[in-house]
């Protein structure tokens, strides 16, 4: 269930088999993506931060979870890149076990 806007995104290379990872617990994941859908509607895109692409020639679209793409916005802070993820699809992916939530480790 991807919103129509994702049809214009380049298809990510390869295929992702492993679940996507989220650095917070499941409650935080659900709260974040549910708020995006509640505020902006079922086709809303949520902005997240990810440490890719690592190379200048890396693609603009990567896999967030199996069958769930994310698209780089061009915004960057240090090694982190801003991506857009279909919010409702992220919630469905979590319900289907395609996202693993883990609270960040404290050092």
N, C-alpha and C positions, 0 to 999 in steps of 0.2 A: 504494500500500500504506500507507494511513493507519490508525492504531489507532482502535478504536471511540470513544474519548473525544473525538476530533476532530469526530464527528457533532454534538455539542452546540455547537460553535463557530459563531458567526455567519459566513456566507459573506463573504469579503473583497470589497470593491467592485472593479469593473473586472476586468481580466485581465492578468496579468503575462506579458510576452513575452520580456523580457531575462533572462538568467541571474541568479541570486542572486549576491551578492558576499560573500566571506569575507576578512577582513583578515590572514589568516595563510596559510602555504603549505599545499599539499594534505596533506602528512604530518601536520601539526598538526590539520587538519580531521578526517582519518580517525581519528587517535588519540583525539580528544575524543569524537566520536560513537560510535566503537566501544566505548570505555570505558563510556559511558552504557548502551549496549545490553547489554554484558557484565554490568554491575552490576545493572541494573533490568529486563532482559528486552526482548523484541522490540517491545513496545508502549510503551516508555519515552519520556518527553518530556524533552528536554534544555533547560536554561535558557541562553539567550544574551542578549547586550545589543545594542540597536539604538537609533538616534537618532530613532525615531518612536514614538508619534504626535507630530507637531509642534504640533498645535492641540488645544485642550481637547475639541472635538467629534469628533475623529478616531475611527474605528472601533476596536474591541478586537482584531479579527483583521485581519492584513495578509498579503500574500504574501511569503514568504521567497525562493522560487524559483517558476518556473511550476508550477502545480498543487500547490504545497507551502505550506500556510498556517502562520502562527505567531500565537500568541495572547498578548496582553499580560497580565502578572501583576498589575500595579498597583505593583510595586516600581520605584523610580527612584533614580538617582544622577546629579545634575546633569542634563545633556541626555539621558542614557542611560536607556532603559526596558528592563526585563527581559521577555523573551518566552519562551514554550515552543514548541519545535519537535519534531515526531516524529523521533526520532533515526534509526531504521532507514530511514525515508523520505528523510532528508537524505543518507544514504550512497548510496541508490539514485539520488537526484537528481545527486549528484556523478559517479557512474558513467555517467550518461546525458548528461553535459555541461551540466546545468542549473545548476551552481554554478561560479563562477570564483574560484579561490583566488589571492590575492596577498599577499605578505609586506608588512607595513606599511612605509611609507617612513620613513626616519629624517631628521629635520630638524636 
